[in-house]
Amino acid sequence: MSTLNKKLEYGDYQTPLDFCEKIVDLVSKEISPDVIFEPTFGLGHFLDASIMKFKNIKKIIGNEINSEYYNNFMKNHTSSKIILFNENIFEFDHTKVANIVGNNDKLLILGNPPWVTNSKLMSQSLKNLPKKSNFKNFKGFDSMTGASNFDICEYIILDLLNNYKDKNTSLAMLCKTNVVTNIIKFIHKYNFKLKNIKMYLFDAKKIFNVDCEACLFLATIDKTGEDFVSVYNIENPNDLLYQFGWKNNTFLSKFKSLKYDIDGKFFTDWRQGIKHDCSKIMELSYLGNNHYTNKLHENFTLEDTYIYQLLKSSDLKANIITKNNKYVLVTQEYIRQDTSHIENDAPNTWNYLMKHKDSFDKRKSSIYKNCPPFSIFGIGEYSFCKYKIAISGFYKIPNFVLVDSEKKAIMLDDTCYFIGFTNKIYAYITMVLLNSDIVKNFLSSIAFLDKKRPYTKDILMRIDIKKLVNLIDYKSFLDLSKKYNDYIKVDEAIYKKYQSIF
């Protein structure tokens, strides 16, 4: 195994000793533990910092899978207070620690678990993973795709909280901020409760040379419990930045007063675009006269039967799009549709697909298992609507785009979310309304901009169009429409009819 893969598999990003000392000093102002447990201690810097800071500690317990790290730390630490294990945290018997912690002891679980997702490890064919389990209880398609992807760090933290919920336990862990967001989002589903929940933001690029939003996650298990987080910067730990979490049965990214309430349920399902996991073959450029080139720089003559224009997140910059110079092969009209008819319908396309069959067969995602050859996902009747409203899942500032394909439908890839329309005027009205300041302000209160995808289906589904359209009268709509040079003239009767639909 390469050094890079080994580093990835074991989450081997060691915390500098001076930063560990800073963390332990901060934690000591909140918690006075009797026992400390670090489940993945690595070089042992957190343990060393704890030994220096907590002079009256009863026991310091550490576990580490790497035998070299374990042996080196054990060789240099001979105190009877220190108890070490050399085991895989995913197979660790937590009763070994629980039995050491006395009934009245305050336990502090401290450390820096691996910062990597299970899908990342699987994509690299690495095996240091927890046992397969749908531990968040996702249902249906979500349990097989991105919604069931999770941070290994998140899994470890939840497992620790669950295993030590009956002890007087506090937790102080370094992690990505979205790990804390996910835990608090589902806090009511777990069989433990947390109190005094805090995040202390720090510069992960400076400490670990990693580009992500990161924090110290601090919380205490408590029977009463809270469902919100107070956020600070580690450089100014006494100055509250903001709070997020649950408020009035609503999950908010920031607690703030909103002038207009449009929280509810969208009138139709937001869809994700096409997922094929074979971009070098499926995504094409047009050379003219039915000639196309793929990302392998191979040229082919293909029928246009199964070829559609394609938009990706990076294409969704304008507010109105009528064409694009990217193309995609769409092999199915609905999920799991038989694809064998392509051989007769478009023999050149079939020969092209067969030439690259190995690339399709090597796709790792379980969603393709037992599916017809060349299967895709994120496809259905909705995909073929001529008019769509689309948004990038990646951009920090929300921008809703009208995709106006007068002839053949324009497709979107799975980095985008969209809704389909058969009525062009209604699609335009909806786009104008969604780009209003009311929606932008609302989204800023519920979307987490530190996430890779700030705008997901769950976020978009909370926009209540009925509430929104009743807040924007016809004159206000016309003012909003000027931004798009009145792309479609909408008279008052049409607008009122649109309002009446909801």
C-alpha positions in Angstrom: 0.0 0.0 0.0 1.4 3.5 -0.9 2.2 6.0 1.8 -0.6 8.2 0.6 -3.2 5.5 0.7 -2.1 4.3 4.1 -2.4 7.9 5.3 -5.9 8.1 3.8 -7.0 4.7 5.1 -6.1 5.4 8.7 -6.9 9.1 8.7 -3.2 9.7 9.6 -3.2 13.5 9.9 -1.4 14.1 13.2 -2.3 17.1 15.4 0.7 19.3 16.2 1.6 19.3 19.9 1.3 23.0 20.3 -2.2 22.9 18.9 -3.2 20.0 21.2 -1.9 22.1 24.1 -4.1 25.0 23.0 -7.2 22.7 22.7 -6.6 21.0 26.1 -6.1 24.4 27.7 -9.5 25.6 26.2 -11.2 22.4 27.2 -9.9 22.6 30.8 -11.8 25.9 31.3 -15.0 24.0 30.6 -14.4 20.5 31.9 -12.4 19.0 34.9 -12.2 15.3 34.1 -11.2 12.3 36.2 -10.6 10.0 33.3 -9.5 10.8 29.7 -10.0 8.5 26.8 -8.5 9.1 23.3 -9.9 6.5 20.9 -7.3 7.1 18.0 -4.2 8.7 19.6 -1.7 8.5 16.8 1.6 10.0 18.0 -0.1 10.7 21.3 0.1 14.5 21.3 -3.3 14.9 22.9 -2.4 12.5 25.6 0.9 14.3 26.2 -1.0 17.6 26.4 -3.5 16.1 28.8 -0.7 14.7 31.0 0.8 18.2 31.3 -2.5 20.0 31.9 -4.4 17.6 34.2 -2.1 16.9 37.1 -4.7 15.1 39.3 -6.2 12.9 36.6 -6.9 9.3 37.7 -6.5 7.5 34.4 -5.5 8.3 30.9 -6.6 5.7 28.4 -5.6 5.6 24.7 -6.3 3.4 21.7 -4.3 3.3 18.4 -4.5 0.9 15.5 -1.0 1.7 14.3 1.4 -0.6 16.1 4.5 1.6 15.5 2.8 4.6 17.1 1.4 2.4 19.9 4.8 0.9 20.7 6.7 4.2 20.6 4.2 5.9 23.0 4.1 2.9 25.3 7.9 2.8 25.5 8.1 6.5 26.5 5.2 6.5 29.0 5.4 4.0 31.9 3.1 5.7 34.4 0.5 3.3 36.0 -2.1 6.0 35.2 -1.7 5.3 31.5 -3.6 2.4 29.9 -3.1 1.8 26.2 -4.8 -0.5 23.6 -3.6 -1.4 20.2 -6.9 -2.1 18.4 -9.1 -1.0 15.5 -11.6 1.5 16.9 -14.3 0.0 14.6 -13.9 -3.3 16.5 -13.1 -1.9 19.9 -14.8 -3.4 23.0 -15.8 -0.2 24.9 -16.6 -2.1 28.1 -12.8 -2.2 28.6 -12.9 1.6 29.1 -16.4 1.8 30.7 -15.2 -0.7 33.5 -12.2 1.6 34.3 -14.4 4.7 34.7 -15.9 4.9 38.2 -19.6 5.7 38.8 -18.8 9.2 40.0 -15.9 9.8 37.6 -16.1 12.5 34.9 -15.0 11.1 31.6 -13.5 13.2 28.8 -13.3 11.7 25.4 -10.7 13.7 23.5 -9.1 13.5 20.1 -9.0 13.8 16.4 -10.7 11.0 14.5 -10.1 10.4 10.8 -11.4 13.1 8.5 -12.5 11.0 5.5 -15.8 9.7 4.1 -16.7 6.0 3.7 -17.2 6.5 -0.1 -13.7 8.0 -0.4 -12.2 5.0 1.2 -14.3 2.6 -0.9 -13.4 4.4 -4.1 -9.7 3.8 -3.3 -10.5 0.1 -2.4 -9.3 0.8 1.2 -10.7 -1.4 4.0 -10.3 0.4 7.3 -14.1 1.0 7.5 -16.8 0.4 10.0 -19.0 -2.6 9.4 -21.7 -2.0 6.8 -24.7 -0.5 8.5 -27.3 2.0 7.6 -26.7 3.7 10.9 -28.7 6.8 10.1 -31.7 4.8 9.1 -32.0 6.2 5.6 -34.6 4.7 3.4 -34.9 3.4 -0.2 -32.6 5.0 -2.8 -31.0 7.3 -0.3 -29.6 4.3 1.6 -27.7 3.3 -1.5 -26.4 6.6 -2.7 -25.0 9.9 -1.5 -27.4 10.5 1.4 -26.0 7.4 3.2 -22.4 8.6 2.6 -20.9 9.8 5.9 -17.7 11.0 7.5 -15.8 8.2 9.3 -15.3 10.9 12.0 -19.0 11.3 12.4 -19.5 7.5 12.7 -16.8 7.3 15.4 -18.2 10.3 17.4 -21.8 8.9 17.3 -20.5 5.5 18.3 -18.6 7.0 21.3 -21.6 9.0 22.4 -23.8 6.0 22.3 -21.4 3.7 24.1 -20.7 6.2 27.0 -24.2 7.7 27.3 -24.6 6.1 30.8 -21.4 7.7 32.1 -20.7 11.3 33.2 -19.3 12.0 29.7 -18.0 15.0 27.9 -16.6 15.0 24.4 -14.0 17.2 22.8 -13.2 16.2 19.2 -11.6 17.9 16.2 -13.7 17.4 13.1 -15.2 19.1 10.0 -18.0 21.5 10.8 -20.5 19.5 8.7 -20.0 16.6 11.1 -21.4 18.6 13.9 -24.2 19.9 11.7 -25.2 16.4 10.7 -25.2 15.2 14.4 -27.4 18.1 15.6 -29.7 17.8 12.6 -30.6 14.3 13.7 -30.1 14.8 17.4 -33.7 13.9 18.2 -33.3 10.4 16.7 -30.5 9.3 18.9 -30.8 7.6 22.3 -28.5 10.2 24.0 -28.9 13.9 24.7 -26.3 16.6 24.7 -25.9 19.9 26.5 -23.6 22.9 26.4 -22.9 22.1 22.7 -20.2 24.3 21.2 -18.1 24.7 18.1 -14.8 26.5 18.1 -13.7 27.2 14.5 -10.1 27.0 13.5 -8.0 27.2 10.3 -7.7 23.6 9.0 -5.4 24.8 6.2 -3.0 26.2 8.7 -3.0 23.2 11.1 -3.5 20.2 8.7 -3.0 21.7 5.2 -6.6 20.6 4.5 -9.1 22.8 2.6 -12.3 22.5 4.7 -14.2 24.2 7.5 -13.2 22.6 10.8 -13.8 23.0 14.5 -13.4 21.7 18.0 -16.7 20.0 18.9 -17.4 20.2 22.6 -20.5 18.7 24.3 -21.6 17.0 27.5 -24.1 14.1 27.7 -27.0 15.2 29.8 -30.5 13.9 30.5 -32.2 17.3 29.8 -30.4 18.0 26.5 -30.3 20.8 24.0 -30.7 20.9 20.2 -28.7 24.0 19.2 -25.0 24.8 18.9 -23.1 28.0 20.0 -20.3 28.9 17.6 -17.0 30.6 18.4 -13.6 31.2 16.8 -10.8 29.4 18.6 -8.8 32.6 18.6 -11.5 34.5 20.4 -13.2 31.7 22.4 -15.3 34.1 24.6 -17.0 35.9 21.7 -20.2 34.2 20.4 -20.4 34.4 16.6 -23.8 32.8 16.1 -26.0 29.9 17.1 -27.6 27.2 14.9 -29.8 24.1 15.3 -33.5 23.6 16.1 -35.8 26.5 16.9 -39.6 26.2 17.0 -39.3 22.7 15.4 -37.3 24.2 12.5 -33.7 23.5 11.7 -31.8 26.7 11.0 -28.2 27.4 10.0 -28.3 30.7 11.9 -30.7 31.9 14.5 -31.9 35.3 13.2 -35.1 37.2 12.8 -36.7 36.8 9.3 -39.1 39.5 8.1 -41.0 36.9 6.0 -41.8 33.3 6.8 -41.8 31.1 3.7 -40.8 27.9 5.5 -42.9 25.0 4.5 -43.0 22.5 1.6 -42.3 23.0 -2.1 -45.2 22.2 -4.4 -43.2 19.5 -6.3 -40.1 17.4 -5.8 -36.7 18.9 -6.6 -34.7 16.4 -8.6 -31.0 15.7 -9.0 -29.7 15.5 -12.5 -28.3 12.5 -14.4 -25.8 10.2 -12.6 -23.7 7.9 -14.8 -20.2 7.7 -13.2 -18.7 7.3 -16.6 -18.0 10.9 -17.8 -15.1 10.0 -20.2 -17.5 7.9 -22.3 -20.9 9.5 -21.7 -20.1 13.2 -22.0 -19.3 14.4 -25.5 -18.4 17.4 -27.6 -20.1 18.0 -31.0 -17.8 18.3 -34.0 -20.6 18.7 -36.6 -22.4 16.3 -39.1 -23.1 13.7 -36.3 -19.4 13.5 -35.3 -18.6 13.6 -31.6 -15.5 13.4 -29.5 -15.4 12.0 -25.9 -13.0 12.8 -23.0 -10.6 10.2 -24.2 -10.3 12.3 -27.4 -11.8 9.5 -29.5 -14.0 10.6 -32.5 -17.2 8.7 -33.4 -20.2 9.1 -35.7 -23.3 8.7 -33.6 -27.0 9.1 -34.2 -28.6 12.0 -32.3 -31.4 9.7 -30.9 -29.9 9.4 -27.5 -27.8 12.5 -27.4 -28.9 15.6 -25.4 -27.3 18.9 -24.5 -26.0 18.9 -20.9 -25.6 21.5 -18.2 -23.3 21.2 -15.2 -23.1 23.3 -12.1 -20.4 25.5 -13.7 -22.8 26.3 -16.5 -25.5 27.7 -14.3 -24.2 31.3 -14.1 -26.8 33.2 -16.3 -30.4 33.2 -15.2 -31.8 32.1 -18.6 -30.1 29.4 -20.7 -31.3 28.2 -24.1 -28.4 26.1 -25.3 -25.0 24.7 -24.3 -22.1 23.1 -26.1 -21.8 20.0 -23.9 -23.6 16.8 -24.7 -24.5 13.6 -22.9 -25.7 10.1 -23.9 -29.0 9.3 -22.2 -29.5 5.6 -22.5 -32.8 5.3 -20.5 -36.0 7.2 -20.1 -36.6 5.7 -16.6 -34.5 3.8 -14.0 -33.8 0.2 -14.9 -35.3 0.4 -18.3 -34.0 -2.3 -20.7 -31.3 -0.8 -23.0 -31.0 -3.6 -25.6 -33.3 -1.8 -28.0 -30.6 0.8 -28.6 -28.9 -1.8 -30.9 -31.8 -1.5 -33.3 -32.7 2.1 -32.7 -29.2 3.5 -33.1 -26.6 0.9 -34.1 -23.7 3.3 -34.1 -24.5 4.4 -30.6 -24.8 0.7 -29.5 -21.4 -0.1 -31.0 -19.9 2.9 -29.2 -21.3 1.7 -25.9 -20.2 -1.8 -26.4 -16.7 -0.7 -27.3 -16.5 0.9 -23.8 -18.5 -1.7 -21.9 -15.6 -2.4 -19.6 -15.7 1.2 -18.3 -19.3 0.8 -17.4 -18.8 -2.6 -15.7 -16.0 -1.1 -13.5 -18.3 1.4 -11.9 -18.2 0.8 -8.2 -21.5 2.2 -7.0 -24.0 -0.5 -5.8 -26.8 1.3 -7.6 -25.7 -0.2 -10.9 -25.8 -3.8 -9.5 -28.2 -6.1 -11.4 -29.1 -3.2 -13.7 -29.3 -3.4 -17.6 -26.0 -2.5 -19.4 -25.1 1.2 -19.6 -27.7 2.1 -16.9 -27.9 5.6 -15.5 -29.7 7.1 -12.5 -31.4 10.5 -11.9 -33.6 9.9 -14.9 -37.4 9.9 -15.3 -40.3 11.6 -17.1 -39.3 14.9 -15.4 -35.9 14.8 -17.1 -37.5 15.4 -20.5 -39.4 18.5 -19.7 -38.6 21.3 -22.1 -38.6 23.9 -19.4 -36.7 23.6 -16.1 -35.6 25.7 -13.2 -32.1 24.6 -12.0 -29.7 25.5 -9.3 -26.1 24.4 -8.6 -25.7 22.4 -5.4 -22.1 23.8 -5.0 -22.3 27.6 -5.2 -22.5 29.6 -2.0 -24.8 32.2 -3.5 -28.1 30.7 -4.7 -28.9 31.4 -8.4 -32.0 29.9 -9.9 -31.8 29.4 -13.7 -34.6 29.0 -16.3 -33.5 26.3 -18.8 -35.5 27.0 -21.9 -35.1 24.2 -24.4 -37.7 24.8 -27.2 -36.9 21.6 -29.1 -35.1 18.7 -27.4 -34.9 18.8 -23.6 -31.6 20.0 -22.1 -30.3 17.6 -19.4 -28.5 18.5 -16.1 -25.9 16.4 -14.3 -26.0 15.3 -10.7 -24.3 18.3 -9.4 -27.5 20.2 -10.1 -31.1 20.2 -8.7 -34.1 21.1 -10.8 -37.8 21.1 -11.3 -39.6 20.5 -14.6 -42.4 22.4 -16.3 -44.6 22.0 -19.3 -45.7 25.6 -19.1 -43.0 28.1 -20.1 -44.7 31.1 -18.5 -45.2 29.4 -15.2 -41.5 28.3 -15.3 -40.4 31.9 -15.8 -42.6 33.2 -13.0 -41.3 30.6 -10.6 -37.7 31.5 -11.5 -38.3 35.2 -10.9 -39.9 34.5 -7.6 -37.1 32.1 -6.4 -34.5 34.7 -7.2 -36.2 37.3 -4.9 -34.5 38.6 -1.8 -37.1 37.0 0.3 -35.9 33.5 -0.8 -32.2 34.4 -0.6 -32.7 35.7 3.0 -34.6 32.5 3.9 -32.0 30.2 2.4 -29.3 32.0 4.3 -31.0 31.0 7.5 -31.3 27.3 6.7 -28.4 26.5 4.4 -24.9 25.6 5.7 -22.4 27.3 3.5 -19.5 25.3 4.9 -21.0 22.2 3.2 -19.7 20.9 -0.1 -23.3 21.2 -1.3 -25.0 24.1 0.6 -28.2 23.7 -1.5 -29.6 20.2 -1.3 -33.0 18.8 -2.0 -33.9 19.0 1.7 -33.1 22.7 1.8 -34.9 23.5 -1.5 -38.0 21.5 -0.5 -38.5 23.9 2.5 -39.4 26.9 0.2 -43.2 27.3 0.3 -44.2 28.8 -3.0 -47.8 29.5 -1.8 -46.5 31.7 1.0 -44.0 33.3 -1.3 -46.3 34.2 -4.1 -48.8 35.7 -1.6 -46.0 38.0 -0.4 -45.2 39.3 -3.9 -47.9 41.2 -5.6 -48.1 41.8 -9.4 -46.4 45.2 -9.2 -43.5 43.7 -7.2 -43.2 40.8 -9.6 -42.8 43.3 -12.5 -40.1 45.1 -10.6 -38.3 41.7 -10.1 -38.8 40.7 -13.8 -36.9 43.8 -15.0 -33.7 42.1 -14.0 -34.3 39.6 -16.8 -35.3 42.3 -19.4 -38.9 41.0 -19.3 -37.8 37.8 -21.0 -41.5 36.8 -21.0 -44.3 39.3 -20.8 -46.6 38.3 -17.9 -49.9 40.2 -17.7 -51.7 40.6 -14.4 -54.4 38.0 -15.3 -51.7 35.3 -15.8 -50.0 36.2 -12.6 -53.2 36.0 -10.6 -54.0 32.7 -12.2 -50.5 31.5 -11.1 -51.2 32.7 -7.6 -54.6 30.8 -7.5 -53.0 27.5 -8.4 -51.5 27.3 -4.9 
